[in-house]
Amino acid sequence: MLELQHLYRSYRGIPAIEDVSFQVAPGEIVGFLGPNGAGKSTTVKIITGMLRPNDGRVLFEGQDIESDLVAFRAAFGYVPEEAHLYTYLSGLEYLQLVGRLRGMGEALIEAKATRLLKLLSLESWQYSPISTYSKGMRQRVLIAASLLHDPKLLIFDEPLSGLDVVSGRLFKDLLELLAAQGKAVIYISHVLEVVEQVCNRVIVIAKGRILADAHPADLTKLMSLPNLERVFAQLVEQQDTRSLAQQMVEVMRIG
């Protein structure tokens, strides 16, 4: 469904990503992992059409997304890492705006928006301005907006941020059902335990290059490590966090 072909992007001559290639098939949940500054955000901006690569291309259902960005944007849902919302709108008004931008009819928008807000425990807040919402409530509005137009591709960037335990469990169940419906899902998170639970494949990027692309269990078996967190740390040559923490405590105690 989605295919990235040899993507390159640099800023002022400094490479952000180099030769990034991978595919996401219908029904797949693909974890996209990397430390800060690894190239995840640049890759996602290119996938969503917000940024053009210096080289390479993104195909959706066999077509270059640049050939019709409007049609492509109508086919994916996106929950960004930062909840940038029009906070003067109510939750319902925000979903109405999203639905209109997606070309949906008013009756359909109303029916789906009110139903989604109810299912996400936001019914009593649907007419209140988003400025009064908690972080978790804003995140639930973004999740509703990403689902509203029944997209074929979903991109979730740290979607559990701010969610309580019940909402987090609901979201994980939702992921499984979306995959069963044939949706292609890109899941970006630093919560590696959840990635290990829900993803069919894991792609690890560091310093702008893809280092691994495999099922989580295959990665742990191949590298003879107990879990995905240890695999990730070794792949990206992560510093010894225990040692760093000890040094920070020692600095605290100076004087």
C-alpha positions, 0 to 999 in steps of 0.5 A, a space after each residue: 500500500 505504502 512504499 518509500 523508495 530511497 528517500 534522501 533529505 538534507 538541511 543546509 547540506 547536512 543529511 537528515 535521512 539517507 536512502 530510507 526505503 521500506 513498505 507498509 502493506 494493508 493490515 500491517 502495524 509497523 513500528 518506526 523507532 529511533 532516538 531523537 534526531 534519528 530522522 523519524 520526523 523528517 521521514 513522516 513529514 515526507 510521507 504526509 506530503 509536508 516536506 519534499 525529499 531531495 531524492 527518492 519518492 513515496 508511492 501509495 497504491 502504486 502512485 507517486 503521492 506528488 501526482 495528486 497530494 489532495 487525493 492522497 491526504 484524503 486517504 490517510 489519518 494522522 495523529 501528530 506528536 504535538 497536539 496542535 489544535 484550534 483551541 477556540 473550537 469545541 471538540 465537535 467543531 474541530 471534527 466538523 472542520 476536519 470532515 469538511 476538509 476531507 470533503 465529507 457531507 454534513 449529515 455524515 460528519 455530524 453522525 460520525 463525529 458525535 458517535 466518536 466523541 461519545 465512544 471516547 468519553 467526550 460527549 459531555 465536553 463536545 460543545 466546550 472549547 478545546 482550551 478547557 480540555 486536558 492533554 489526554 482529552 485533546 489526544 482523544 480528539 486527534 484520534 477521532 479526527 484521524 478516524 473520521 474519514 475511514 482512511 486506508 493509511 494511519 500514522 500515529 506519532 506517540 498516540 498514547 501521550 497523555 492517555 489514561 490506562 483505560 484509554 491506552 488499552 482502548 487504543 491498543 485494541 483499536 490498533 488490532 481491529 484497524 489492522 484486521 480491517 486491512 488498514 496500514 498503520 505506522 506506529 511511532 513510539 518510545 514506549 517499546 513494550 507497547 511496540 513489542 505487543 502490537 507491531 507486526 514489524 519494527 523498523 529502527 532508524 538512527 543517524 538517518 539510516 535504516 538499521 533494522 526491519 523485522 518482526 520484534 521476536 525475530 530481532 530479539 532472537 537474532 541478537 540474542 537479547 531478552 527484549 526490544 528495549 535491549 535490541 534498540 539500545 544496542 542497535 543505536 549504540 545508546 549510552 549506558 543510562 545507568 552510568 549516566 544516572 549515577 553521574 547525575 546523582 553524584 553531581 547533585 551531591 556536590 557541595 
